[in-house]
Amino acid sequence: MAAASTPDALPAAPAGGERHATRDRLLRAGLRLFAQQGFAKTSTREIAEAAGVNVAAISYHFGDKAGLYRAAFFEPLCGREREPAWLDAGAALTLEQTLAAFYADLLAPLGDGDTPRLCMKLRFREMFEPTGLWDEELRRDIGPMHAALVAALQRHFGLAQPDDELHRLAICIAGLGVHLHVGRDIVDALAPSLLAAAGAVGDWTDRLVRYALAMVEAEARRRAGCAHGVAE
């Protein structure tokens, strides 16, 4: 007769669909609890109970609590564990194509219910209760995306080297999209239909590309004025 399993026994490997569903429930429960309570104050048993699974499933899918925290921090918002394809495209894309791909990638999570809010809350908590993942995100995700935007702008303006104004412009361009994450509650309070309507993410992507190109044109005029001795 087989021995009865204990509550913390390692579960048998589930079927593919069930395995992915279990992992997703743990990921979402972990994201919510980590965002609300932080890493240190959230227990694996609490996460497992919220997800409705055996606590040993955390070890099976993520290795340990730190592995689940890492997945909850990176996967829903950033990209998962992959680089966006547009980062490697380089000179093969026009500036407009680069902007469209950048915003499409940045805004895609906005269509995933409450997830973007929780991801922002988790990042704010990480800044005040650091585990090292915020520094990693700066190095692994934010830094390369900024560098790719700067490179695209450098090609567009025909500059040998990027200058401070190009970095300023790239930060402002990114800020248009970042504000929709950081200021989501403000957007919903001021004009709730802008992110709730069907196709909202696609509409925002299209508009932000247009706004960013207008910013680029404004910078081109500023540079032309400076070249002719006209201060702006």
N, C-alpha and C positions, 0 to 999 in steps of 0.2 A: 504494500500500500504506500502511495507517495506521501511524503511528509507535507503537512499543511504549510502553505506559504505564510510568512509574517507580513505585516503591513509595509515593512521597509525592504522586503525582498526585491531583488532586481527583477523587473518584469521580463517575461519572454518577449523576444523581438516581435512587435506587432506587424501586421500587414502594411504595405506601403501607404495606402490612403489613411489608415488609422494612425500610422506612425507620424505622418505629416500633420494630421489634425491634432494629435497630442502635443507635438512640438509647438504648433501655433498657439494652442491654448496656454501653454506654459509661457511662451514669449509674451503674449498679451497680458496675462496675469502678472508676470514679472514687471513688465513696463509700467503697468498701473500702480503696483505696490511700491516699486523703487521710486517712481516719480512722487508718490505721496509721502513716503516714509524715509527714503534714502537707502543706501546699500546696507549700512550697519544695522539698522533697526528692522530690516525685513528678513524673516527667516525662510528657509527652504520649505518647511512644513506649511507655513502660511501661504506661500505661493502655490504649492501643490493642492492645498485645500481650495483655494480660489479657482484653480484650473480644473478641479474635479478629477485629479489623477493621483497615483501613488507617488510619494515623495522621491522614491528611487528613480522615477522617470527623469528627474532633473539630471542625475548623474549619467543616465543613459544618453540623453540628448545633448547635454551641454558640458558634461564633465563635473562641474561643481557650481556653486552659487556665483562665483566670479565669472564663469563662462556664460551663465545665463544673463548676468548683468551686462556683460560685453555685447551679447547678441541683442538684448533689449535696447542698448544704447545706439548701436550702429545699424542694425538691419532695417527697422521700420522707416527710418528717415533718410539715411545716407546712402543707401546704396548697398545695403547688403555687403557682402565681401567681394565686391568687384569694382573695377574702374569703369566709369561711363565711357562708352566707345568714342564720344566726341573728343575726349582728351587726347587720344592718339591720332586724331585725323589731321591736326595741325594745318599746314598750308593748303590741304586739299579742300578745306571749307572756306567760303567767303565769311566776312564778318557777320553778315546777317544770318547765315546758316549756323555759325558758331553760337550766336546769341539765342537763336531758336532752340538749338539742342541744349544749351545751358539752362534756359528757363524751363524747358519741358522736363528736364531731369530734376531741377530744383523744386518745381511746383507739383510734380506727380503725387507725392504723399498727401497733398491737401484734399484729395478725394477719398481718403481713407478714414472717414468718420472722425472720432475723437483722438485718433493716434497722433496727429501733428501737435496738438496741445500738450499731450502727455510727453512727447519727445522734447518739446521746448522746456517743459517743467523739469524734466530729468536733467537737461543740460544746465539749467540755472542751478539746480541742486548740486550737480557735479562741480560747478565753479566754486561753490562754497564748501563742499565736502569732497574734495578731489580724490580720485582714485588713480588718476593718470590718463583716463580715457579722453578728457577734453584736450589735453596736449597732443594726444595721438590723433584726434580728429583734425586739429589744426595742421598737423604735419602730413597726415595721410589723405585727407579729403579737401579741406578748405584751402590749404596752401597750393596744391596742384591745380585746383579750379581757378584760383586767382592767377596763378602763373600762366595758365592757358588763355584766360581772358586778356591779360597783359600782352601776351605774344600775338594774339589776334589783332589787338589794337595797334601794336607796334608795326605789324605788316601793313595794316590799313593806312597808317600815317606815313609809312616808308621811313621809319626811324632806325638808325643803326643800333641804338640802345634805348631801353625804356627810361623815362625820367619820372620825377615825382608826380607830375601832372597826369601821366598815364596811369600810374598806380592809383591816384585819386579818382580818376574816371572809372577805372575798373571796380574800385570799392563802391562807388555810387551806383554803378550798373548792377552789381550784385545786391546792393541794399534794396533795390526795388523789389526783388523777389524775396529776400530775407524778411522784409517787413511783413509780408503776408503770413509768415510763420510766427514771428515774434509778436506781431500786433494783431493776431487773428481775432482776439476778443474785441478789439477796437473796431476792426472792419465789420464784424458781425453786429456790433452795436450801432454803428453809423449807417451801414447799408447792407443788411443781412442777405439780400438776394445776390450780392456780388460773388459769394463763394458757395451759396446753397443751390443756385440754379443749375439745371442740367447743362453740361458743357462749360461750366464756369472755369475750370482749370485751363481748358483750351483757349477760351476767350482771354483769360489773363496772360497766357503765354504769348498770344498774338499781340496784345496791347503793349506788354512790356518790351517786346522786341522793337515796336515802333517808338516807344518812349526812349529806349536806350539809343536807338539810331539818332533820335533828335538830340540827345545829349552829346553823341559823337560829333554831330554836325556843329553843335554849339562850340565844342572844343576846337574843331577845325577852324571856325571863324575867329576864335580867340587867338589861336596860333598864327593865323594869317595876319591879324591885327598887330600882334607883337612883332612879327617879321617886318611890318611896315612902320614900326615905331608908334603904333596906336595902342595905348593902354586900355584894357577892358576890365 
